[in-house]
Amino acid sequence: MEHLNLSIIEKFFKGYSNHDLRELQQVLAEDVKWVFPGQNLLSGTKIGIKEVILFFDKMGEIMGKSKAQMKKLVMGVNDDYVLECQHICTNREEGPNFDQDMCVLWIFKDGKIIEGKHFTSSQVEVDIFFNML
């Protein structure tokens, strides 16, 4: 049986892929926070559903153009958190790429995502990648 928080993440990505604001409001807190570390064009804390969606739009565009390959490494889940770790390798023809492990910590409250935080194994490599667009 799938954990409820994994179902919430699945609903988030379904709603996001359709840009269905009503579906996203069912799984994201109005004041949801999304944190991307470092000193790059995507860094910082995004607050609210619209800012989080804009972040995912930018990230998706960049990673799509970079021909990213992702391999899930491990996932942990409990009633308050999901930790998802992946190995990500980008393959853009021009500019720097990265090849490293990255994690996202999803935080939940009252059946909704209230925060997401990214962690990288080499922040310098990520900063160089996202600053050379």
C-alpha positions, 0 to 999 in steps of 0.5 A: 500500500502506497503511503499517503504522502507519496500519493500527495506528491503524485497528485502534485506532479499530475496537477503541475503537468496539467497546470491545474490550479485547483488540483494544486491547491488541494495538495499545496499549502497556500503559503508553501515554501520551496528552497533551492540552495546556492548562488545561482539563477534559481536559488532562494526561497519561493513562497506561495503556489504561484512562485513554486509553480514558476520555479518548477517551470524554470527548472523543467525548461532547463533540465529538458534542454539539458537532456537530464538523466535521473536515477532514483537512489533511495526514498524514505517516507513517514507521516511528516516527510518524504526524502527522495534521493536521485543521481542526476546527470545533465548532457547539454552540448554547450556549457557546463554539466553536472553529474551528482547526487541530489535530494529533495525533502518534502514536508507535509502538514494536514495532508498538504505539502508545506515545504520542499528543500533541495540538497546537492552533493556539490553546490559549486557544480550546481551553481556553475551549471545554473549560472551558465544558461 
